[in-house]
Amino acid sequence: MTAPPTRPSATGRSRSRSLLLVGIALVAAVGVVLVVLGLAGTGGTRSAAPIAAPDARPPVTVSATPAPAAPGVPPSPPVSIDIPAIGVRSVVNASGLNPDGTIAVPAPGPQYDQASWYTGSAQAGQDGPSVILGHIDSAKNGPSVFYRLSALRPLDEFTVTAADGRTLVYKVNSVQTYPKDAFPSEAVYGPTTRPEMRLITCGGPFDDSARSYRDNTVVFANQIA
């Protein structure tokens, strides 16, 4: 007669069950780590501007509604900018939004190395941030209009000329660098109670695989005259 199979003891069953639960927990933990690493890897290699000639657009959606005019200040867009500390003197063109909600920047051509004012931001002298963008460089022609923007320092002054002939003076408060995937849109584009200026370009390390700089350089300035 064949002996009946030996039944595992209660202690053995408990131990096997514990090992199974530990194994399941380890598999789940590894899965979470892989998901996190996958997201981190994706975020680290994605770029808001995967083009050979890096641009200055932030990876955020901004409003297309122009800032309201301050009392007594007629609307007048900026048409030129002069930044003596870094040797910049440029006409300022106008740019709106791309279909995906990002700010359009100068395309390759005669305006590529010129500054560009975002038409959804404040006009010259109005309360709120006026936003002027410029390329840092291009693979074909090298340094562009805002190549040395990160060299500005607090208390540096620059001027912006409006279409109506007014010349406005701005003083730099700070120069900041932000990862494109963590761009502080509220701090840059949010409303202010006085006329301010934001100058934006690319910065930080260059991502060869994405053909784009990983960061944005932002100059914060107040109008003083």
C-alpha positions, 0 to 999 in steps of 0.5 A: 500500500502506498503511504498517504502523502505527508501534510505540511504542518501549520508552521510550514504552511505559515512560513511558506505563506510569509515567503510568498507575501515577501516575494510579492512585495519585493516584485511590487517594490521593484516595479514601482522603482522601475516606473519612477526611474522610467518617468525620471529618465523620460523627464530628463531627456525630453525638451521643450525645444528639440531643434538644432538651434535652441530656442528660448520658449518655456515648456508652459502654456501661457495666456494670449490675452495682453495685459491691461494698460496702466492708467495714463499709459497708452499701449505701445509695444517695445521696438528696441532693447539696449543692454550695455553690460553685455553688449546687446543692441537689438530691434525687438520684433513681436511674437505670439503663440504656437498652436501648442500654446508655447511662445513663438520664437524667431525662426531661422531667417533675418530675424533669428538673431533679434530679440522678440517681445511676447504680445501676450505680455505687458506693453512698454510702461504698463503694470505687469511683466513685459517679456522679451525673448532671444536665442542663445546661439545656433549650430550654424552661426554661433552666438545669438542676441542673448548669448551673454544674458546669464552674465547680467548681474543685479543692479545692471541697467538696460533700456527699452524703446517703445513704438511711441518713442519713449525710452524706459530704463530697467534695473536687474533684480536677479538672474535665475536658471530653471530646468525647462520641465520645472519652469516657474510660469507664475513667477515669470508671467504672473501679474505684478503691481508695477512695470517689470521686465523678463528677459528669457533665453536658453541656458544650462547644459546642452542635451546632444540627444535632444539637440536643445539646452536643458534650462532657461535663463530668466532675468527679472528687472523693474522699471525705474524710469 
